[in-house]
Amino acid sequence: MEETAIIKSLPSYSNSKEVFRELKHNGSRSAGAINKLFETEADRQGLLKWKTDYDLKHGEGACDLYLKECCDRGTMLHENIESFYKGEAPVYDDETLGKYLKLQQQYHDEFLCDVEPIFIEKLVVNEKLKMHGIVDCIGFYKGKLSIIDFKFASKEKDEQYITDYRRQVAVYALIIYKETGLLIEQCVIACGSHKNPNDPKVQIFKYKTSILVKALIDQLTSINYFKMLNGELKLYKVTNENDKSIVVCAESSDEALTFSEDDTELTCQLLGISTGVEKGIISC
C-alpha cells in the first residue's frame, strides 16, 4: 500500500469536546500533557519568575494579556491555514490580522507553498499507548511525506530550546506508527516570528523521525511511563554492526510497545540501524 493510502487509513475522530473528555476519562494523554511529564521544578520556577518580572516591567496583569495575545495569534493563523488548504475564504480578514498580516504572507511564501496536505488538524489516537494529539498537518513537504507542525512566536527560536516541539511531533509519529505500521520519514517544524512586524521571519527545522521517536522512547522509559500502562515490559536488545547494544522496549503484556517484533527490518528502521534483533528479556 502506498504511503498516502496508509495515512488515509488512519481512524477518523471528531475534534469535539466530547471526544477529548472521553480520551481524558480513559487516561489518554495529549502531546502537550506528555511534554508536561518532563517539566521540572526549575522549569516551573523559571516560568513563574518570568511572569513576575514581565508584570513588574509592563504593569500588573500585562503577562496574562500577552499570553492571550499569543494564543489569539496562533488561533487566527492556524485557522486561516486550514481555510487556505480547504480553498475557502480566510476566517480572519486582513484588518483583523493586523500586525500579523505580513507574517501570514511570509509564512505562505516561504513554507506553505511547498506543502501538499493529506490531513489538516488531524486527531490521532493510540489507546494502548494512551496517547493522542492533533497534528497540524500530515502531508508532503517538498515531495517528502512529513509530519508538519505550524508554530508562531514573537521572536526567532534557538533550535536548542525547542525540545518540546521535537517531542510533540515525535508523539504524533509514534501514534501514527502504532496505528498504521508506517514510520513517516520526516518531521518538519516551521516557526514564523514577528519581532519586527514589517520583516517577519520563517525558520524551518527538519528532522529524521526515527531519531526523534527513539529519543522519545528513551525519555518515556526514563520516567517509567510504560510501567504506568500496567504492562509487564519485556525489553529486547538490538546490536548494531559495531557491536554496541541499544535497548528498546519491544513488547509488553498489553502490546503497547510491540514494535514489529516479527519484522526485523521495520524495527531496525525505527532505530535507524541495519542489523537484527537479539531476542531476550533484559530488564525493566
N, C-alpha and C positions, 0 to 999 in steps of 0.2 A: 504494500500500500504506500503510495507516495506521501510525502510529509504533509502536504496541505490536507489531504483526506484524513490522515491520522489526527491532525489538530481539530478538524471539523467534527471528529467523532467524540470530542470531549462532551461530557454531560452538560445539559443546559439547566441553569438555575436563574431564578428571578433575583435581581438585586434589591429585594424588598426587605423592610424591617422585620417582617415575619420570618423570613429565611434566616436572617442574621440572629434573631432571637433563638431560633431552633438550633443553629450551629453552636451558639454560646451555651445553650442548655445541654447540648451533647458533649461539651468540654472541648470543642474545637477552638483553636487559637488563630487569630488573624496574623498576617505577616508582621503587622505593627506590634501585636502582642508578643510575638516571638522575639522581636527586637528588644522589647522591654525586659525580657528574661535576662538580658546581658547588661542591663543598666546597673551601675554600681552606685554606692552611696556617694562617692566622689562626684559622679555624674550628676546626681540629684542636687547635691550641694552647689555644684558649679552652676547649674541652671537657676537655682534659687538666687544665687549671688548676682547672676547676670540680670535677672528680672528686677531685683532690688536696685542695682546700680542704674538700670535703664530708667526706672521711675524717679530716682534721685536726680538724674540728669534732665529728664524731659517732663517731670511732673507726675503726681500720683495718678495711677490708672493708665499711664501712657503705654506701658508694656502690653496690657490687655488689648488696647486699641491697635497697637502694632501687630500683635499676633492675629487679631481678627482681620486686619487688612491683608496679611499674608494668606490667611485661609480663603478670603474672598478672591484674592488674585488667582490662587490655584483653581478654585471652583470655576471662575469665569473662563480661564484659558483652557482648562480641561474640557469644559462643556462645548466651547467653540471648536476645539479639535474634533470632538465627537461629531458635531454638526457638519464640519468640513468633510469628513470621510463618508458621511451619510448623504452628501450632496444637498444638504439643507442650508437654509439661511442661518447665520450665526445667532446663537441665543442672546448674546450681548453685542450691541451695536458699537460703532466706533466711539460715540460720545460716552457711553457707559464705561468702555475700556479705559478711556482717558490716557493716562501716562503709560499704560501697558500696551497701547496700540502698536507702537514700533517694535516692542518685544515680540508681540504676536506675529508680525510680518517677518521679522528676522528669523524667528523660530521656524516659520514655514519655509523661507527661502534657503536656510542652511541645513534644515533637517527633515521636516515633514514631507518635502517634495521627493525625498528618497525612500519613503516608507510606503509599502503596499500592505495594508492590514488584512488579516483574515478575521480577527476579532478585535473589537474595541471595548474596553471596560468589561472584560470577561471574568466572571466569578468562577474560580477553580477551587475544588474541594477534594480532599482525600480523608475519608472517615477514619481509616486505620491509623494514619499519622496524626489525626486530629489537628489538621491544619487547613486553612483556607485563605483566600485573598483575591482581590480584584486586580487583574493585570490590566494596565493601561492599554497595552497593545500586544497581540501576538501576530506576527506577520514578517514580511521580508524587508530588511534594510539593505539597500544596495544589492539586492538579489539573494541575500543570505537569510535563512529562517532565523528569527530572533525573538527573544522576549524583550519588549521595549517599555521603558519607564520614562514618563514625562515628568520633569522636575522644573520648578521655578523658584527663584530666590532673589534676594535684594542685591547680592554681590556674588562674584565668581567663587567657585568651590575649589578648595585644595583637595586633590584626589585622596590624600592620605586620611582625610576626615570624612569620607563618605562610606565608611564601613557599614553603616545602617542601610544605605542604598543597595550596596552589594548583597548584603544578607537578605534583603527584601526580595530581590529578583531571584536569588538562589532558592528561597522558599517556593516561589512560583514554579521554578524549573523542577524542583523536587516533586512537587504535587503533580505537575504535568507528566513527569517521568513515571510516577507510580500509577497514574491513571491510564496512560497510553503505551508505556514502554519506549517512548521516544525521548531521548535526551537532546533537547534543542541545542544546537551547536553554540550559539552566541547570545549574550545578554548585552543590551545597549541601554545606557542611561544618558539621556540628553538633558542638560541643565541650562535653562535660559535665565539670565540675570539682567537687572536693570539699575545698577548703581548710578549710571548716567542714563536717564530715560531716552536721551537722544542718541545714545550709542550702546544699545543692548548687546550682550554677548551670548553666544551659544557654545557650550562645551559638550563634546560627545565622547563618552567613555565606553569603550568596547572591551568585553571580557569573554574568555573561553568558559563556557558554562560548567564543564566538568571540574575545573579548578574551583569555581565558586561553590558548587554543590559539595565537593569533597571538604572544603573548609567549613561549610555549614554543618555537615555530619560530625566533623571533629568537634566543633563548638557545642553542638547539642549533646554529644556524648559526654563532653567535659562537665556539663551541668546535670547529667543523669536524666536528660529529657525523655529518652526512650524507656527508662525504667518507670517513668510516670505513666506510661501506657499500659502498665501491668502485664507486660510480656516478658517471658524468660528469654533474655538475649543470648544468642549464640553468635560468636564473632569468628570470622574466617580470616586467615592470613593470606595476603596476596604478595608474592615475591617478585620484584622486578628483575631485569636482566643483570643488574649489579648485585643481586642477592641481598638487597635491602628490603626489609619487611615493612609492609604497610598493613595496618589493622583496619578492617572495615566491618561495620555491622552488616551482616548478610542475611540474618534470619531471626525471627522471634516467634513466640507462640501465637501471636495474633497476626503474623505475616506483615506487620507494619514496616519491617525493614528487609523484606525479601528482594534483594537486588539481583534478579535473574540468576539465581543460583545455578540453574542448568544452562545458562547462556554465558559461557566464559567470555566471549568476545564483547558482549554488551557490558558485563561487569567491569571488564578492563577498560572499556571506553569511558565509563563513568569515572574511573580513577585516572584516566589519562596514561595508562601503561599498556604494555603489549604482551604480557605473558599470562599464564593461567592462575587458577585458584587452588591453593592447597587447603583442602577441607580439614576442619578440625576445630573443636571448641577451644578457645584460648582462655578467655576470661570475660567477666562482666565489668 
